[in-house]
Amino acid sequence: MTEQNHLMVHAEGLTKRFGEKVAVNALDLAIPAGEVFAFLGPNGAGKTTTIKMMTGLIRPSAGRIRIGGHDIQREHVQAKALMGHIPDHPYLYEKLSARDFIHFVGDLHGIPRDEQERHLEEHFALFELTESTDHLIENFSHGMRQKLVFTAALLHGPRLLVVDEPMVGLDPKSARIIKRLMRQKAEGGASVFLSTHQLAVAEEVADRIGIIDRGHLIFLGTLDELRRRSHDAGTLEDLFLELTGAPPVEEEPRA
């Protein structure tokens, strides 16, 4: 296996400007198959902009990013076929039932209906959504929507799972299930790119972490490497605040 094929995410000089503001500045990042990677940073640091470039929602101003060896801009169909994306504010079709939404996503991926139903039954039971299978999404709480989006994102067996703030609105039991699913994906050879403000989650599940601040990647490595660098055996929160200081008030620009 070549290095390029072994890497699920490979960013080189990835840069995004919004007018005079540089949201992401010459980001280099390599995430291998089988890794849970936590992407951390204060508000406005460049996390959401990076994810939008990674998933093909916005074009970089410079540099490139490859998913499983496929350039997200030049080979977007092949690259996106490898990904499952759970955004922080998922858009769902309110007038569909949960079952219809899973069928909609499954049909887009060309997955046979019997496979869709097996996946639905397994994950709805796991997430305690079974009783809401045929209810309209407009009646779902935020936590229920998160669990539905996870079910849909895992439907086609993605090799890369991109997760933005996955625990918002989830009860402790569901949060534990999500953390277990992310670890299982990595242990099965897939990669997980996790962006979160909940540092305890990153500390619990991540193999490596990257910390971005004001568009620059200021740390990349394991938690133990971060502790050695700072000569501190504290929590990830302590180490994070030591590196970044007080988070800026300004939010990232919306594309």
N, C-alpha and C positions, 0 to 999 in steps of 0.2 A: 504494500500500500504506500503510495507517495505521500509526502508531507501535506500537499495540497488537499488530497482526498481525505486525509486523516483529520483535517481541520474542518469543523462545522461552521465556524465564523472566522473570517480573516479580513480585518480592516487594515488598510494601508493609507496613511496620510488623510484620513477621513476628516473633512472640514465642512462646516456649514455656517454661512454668514446670512444675517438678516439686516440688510443695510450696513450700518457701521458696526453693528454688534457681531462678534464672532461667538456663536453658541457652542460650537465644537471645533477644536483647533488641532489639526494634524494628529488625529487619534490613530494609533497603531494597536491592534488587538488580535490575538490568536487564541481561539477557544477550541480545544480538541473534542472529539467524540467522547462521550461518557463522562462529562464533567458538568457539575452544577456551578455556574459562575454567577456571583452576586455583584451587581453594578450599583454602587452607592454614591451618594453625593447630596449636598444641600439643595434646596429649591433654586432653580435657575442655573444649575451646574452644567446641564447639557444632556441629562439622562434621557428625557423624552425625545429630544431631537435626534439622539443617536438611535433610539429604537425606531423612530419614523424612517430614518435612512436605511436601517437594517431591513425593515419590512417593505421597503419600496414605496412608502407613502409620500416621501419627499426626496428630491434629488440632492446629492451632495454638491457643494460649491467646488470642491476639489477632492481628490483621492477616490478610492473605491472600496466596496465591501463585497466579499464573496460568501455565499452560503453553500456549503458542501461542494466548493469548487466552482460554483456558478455565480457570475457577476449579476447582482440584483437588478442592475439597470439594463444590461444587454441580454440577459437570459432570465428575465423575471418569472416566466412561467415555470421553468425548471427549479429556480430557487424557491419560489413561493410554495411549490408542491412539497418541499421538504419541511415546511414550517407549520407550526400551530401557534396562533397568536392570541393571548389573553390580554386585552388592553385594560387600562385602569377604569375607563368609562365605556363599557361595551355597548355597541348599538345593536338592538334586537328588534325584530319585527313584532310590534306589540299585539297585533291582531292574529298572530299565529299561536297555536298551542305549543307546548314544549315538544311534543312528539313531532308536530309538523315542522318545527324549526330544525330538529335533528334530521328529519327526512330531507329538508331543503339543503342542508349542508352536505349530507351524505350523497345526495343526487349530484351536486356540483362536483364531487370528487369521484363520481362513477362507482360508488360502493353499492353492492346489491342490497335490496331492502331487508333480506333476512339477516345480513351482517349488521345493518344499522339497528335492527330491533334487538339483536343480542347485546350490542354495545350499549344501547339505551337502557335495557333492563338491568344490566350489570352496574352501570354507573349511577342510574337513578336510585337503585337500591342502596348503593354505597353512600350516596349523598342525601338519602331520605327524601327523594323527590317523587317516588313512585305514585303517591296519591295525587300529585299535581301533573301527571303526565299529559292529561288532556285538558288542562286548564290554560286559559289565555295568558300569555306572558305579561300583558299589561297589569295583571293582578299579582305578579311576583315581587317579592322584596328584593333589595339589592343583593343580599346574600344568596337568595335563590337564583338570581340572574347570573351571579358569578359561578355558581355550581353548574348551571346550564351551559355557560360558555366554556368551562373546562371540559365538560362532556363532549361538546361539539369540537373543540380544538384537538382532542385526543382521538377523534373518530377515525382519521385516516392514518394513524400510526406515524406521526411526524418524527423526523430525525432531529429536529430542533424545536424546542418549546420556548417561546419568547413570552415572558410573564411580567406584566407591569402592575405592581401593587396588588398581589393576589389575595391578601388576607382582609381587605377592607369589607366590612359588613358580614364577615363570617363568624359563626360561633366557634368556641374552642375546639369542639369535636371535629367540625368541618375543616378548620385550619390544620389540625393534625393530619387529617386525611390528605389534604393538599400537599403538605410537606412530605408525607410518605410517598405520594404519587410522583413528586419531583425526583426523589431519591431513586425510586424504582425505574423511572425513565433513564436516568443516568447509568444505573447498574445494568440496564438492558442495552447500553451502547449509544443512546441518544444524548443530546446535550440540552441543558436548560440554561437560558439567559434570564436571570431574575433581577428585576429592578424593584427596590423596596426601600421605604423609610424605616421599616421595622427591623432594626439592626439585630435584634435577638433571633429573628427568623434566619437572616443571613449567617449568623454565627452558628446556628444549629445545622443548617443543611448544605452550606456552600463548601466546595472543594477549594476554590480560590475566590478572592474578591478583587475588584477594581474600584478605586475611589477617584471620581472626577470632580473637579472644582474649577468654576469659571472657564469651562471648556477644555481644561487640560487634565490628562490622566496623571494624578500625582502619586498613585500607588497601585501596584499590581503584584499579587502574590497570595500566599496563604496567611491565615490569621497568625500563625506562629512566626512567620517572617515579619509581619507587621509589628508584633510584640518585640522581636529582637531589634528591629530598626529603631523603635522608640524607647527601648530599655524599660518596658512597662509590661506588667502581667495583668493589666486591667481588662475590663470588658471591651467588646468591639465599640460600644458607644463612647467609652473613654478615649480610645485610640482614634476614633473618627473625629471627635471634637478637638483632640490635640492637633490633628492634621489640618482640619478645615476651619476651625474657629467658629464663630457665630454664623449661622446660615444667612445668606443675603435675603432681603425681602422680595426683591424682584423675581417674578416668575419667568419661565422660559417663554419666548414668543410663540404664538400659535401659528402653524403653517396655514 
